[in-house]
């Protein structure tokens, strides 16, 4: 299991762009999406095949300078998972992120301290 510290070491722009708390929440959301996909029977290979098929189908409509994130966002919203989809970021923060039992299963042990700290700050408002 990869920890948040390893993730931001490999992706330094992520931390610089979001700041620590928001970067951690986005990291948790990314882990949640992977967990959701596996729980619904998808593998990385399935998802790559679906993405390649999507890009092939819309290749004439894609600007050569298109942001890859925009292409992936379009794919997700155009039925990437056969009619079902994981929660959006805001829904994740309101539901799964607030569930300590779920987050304990999702996160590496060293990330639980950061999670608990952020949740305690949120609860104190």
C-alpha positions in Angstrom: 0.0 0.0 0.0 1.4 3.4 -1.0 1.4 6.1 1.6 0.5 9.8 1.0 4.2 10.7 1.6 5.3 8.4 -1.2 2.6 9.6 -3.5 3.5 13.3 -3.1 7.2 12.5 -3.4 6.4 11.0 -6.8 3.9 13.8 -7.7 5.3 17.0 -6.2 3.1 19.3 -8.3 0.1 17.7 -6.7 1.1 18.9 -3.2 2.2 22.3 -4.5 -1.0 22.9 -6.4 -3.5 21.8 -3.7 -1.7 22.4 -0.4 -1.4 19.7 2.2 -5.0 19.2 3.5 -6.6 19.3 0.1 -3.9 17.2 -1.5 -4.5 14.6 1.2 -8.2 14.6 0.5 -7.7 14.2 -3.2 -5.2 11.4 -2.6 -7.9 9.7 -0.5 -10.5 10.2 -3.3 -8.1 8.6 -5.8 -7.7 5.6 -3.5 -11.5 5.4 -3.1 -12.0 5.4 -6.9 -9.5 2.5 -7.3 -11.3 0.7 -4.4 -14.7 1.3 -6.0 -13.5 0.0 -9.4 -12.1 -3.2 -7.9 -15.2 -3.7 -5.7 -17.3 -3.5 -8.9 -15.2 -6.0 -10.8 -13.1 -3.6 -12.9 -9.3 -4.2 -13.4 -6.8 -1.7 -14.6 -6.7 -3.5 -17.9 -10.5 -3.2 -18.3 -10.4 0.5 -17.6 -7.5 1.1 -20.0 -9.3 -0.8 -22.8 -12.4 1.2 -22.2 -10.5 4.5 -22.2 -8.7 3.5 -25.5 -12.0 2.6 -27.1 -13.4 6.0 -26.0 -10.5 8.0 -27.3 -10.6 6.1 -30.6 -14.3 6.8 -30.9 -13.9 10.6 -30.3 -10.4 11.1 -31.8 -11.7 13.3 -34.6 -13.3 15.6 -32.0 -10.3 15.9 -29.7 -8.1 19.0 -30.0 -4.4 17.9 -30.3 -3.7 20.3 -27.4 -6.5 18.8 -25.2 -5.7 18.4 -21.6 -5.7 14.6 -20.8 -7.6 15.3 -17.6 -10.4 16.8 -19.7 -10.5 13.8 -21.9 -10.7 11.5 -18.9 -13.4 13.6 -17.3 -15.4 13.4 -20.5 -14.9 9.6 -20.6 -16.1 9.3 -16.9 -19.2 11.3 -17.6 -19.9 9.5 -20.8 -20.6 6.2 -19.1 -17.2 4.7 -18.6 -18.4 2.2 -16.0 -21.5 0.9 -17.9 -24.1 3.1 -16.2 -22.7 3.3 -12.7 -19.9 5.4 -11.3 -18.1 6.2 -8.1 -19.0 9.2 -6.0 -17.8 12.6 -7.2 -15.3 14.4 -5.0 -17.8 16.4 -3.0 -20.0 13.3 -2.4 -16.9 11.3 -1.3 -16.0 14.0 1.2 -19.5 14.0 2.6 -19.8 10.2 2.9 -16.9 7.9 2.6 -14.3 10.4 3.9 -16.5 10.8 7.1 -16.6 7.1 7.7 -13.6 6.2 9.9 -14.1 2.5 9.4 -14.0 2.7 5.7 -11.0 5.1 5.7 -9.1 2.7 8.1 -9.4 0.0 5.4 -8.5 2.3 2.6 -5.5 4.1 4.0 -2.0 3.0 4.9 -1.5 3.0 8.7 0.9 6.0 8.6 -1.8 8.0 6.8 -4.4 7.5 9.6 -2.8 10.1 11.7 -3.2 12.7 9.0 -6.8 11.6 8.4 -7.7 11.8 12.1 -6.1 15.2 12.4 -8.0 16.6 9.4 -11.3 15.1 10.6 -10.8 16.4 14.2 -10.2 19.9 12.7 -13.4 19.6 10.6 -15.4 18.4 13.6 -14.3 21.4 15.7 -15.3 23.6 12.7 
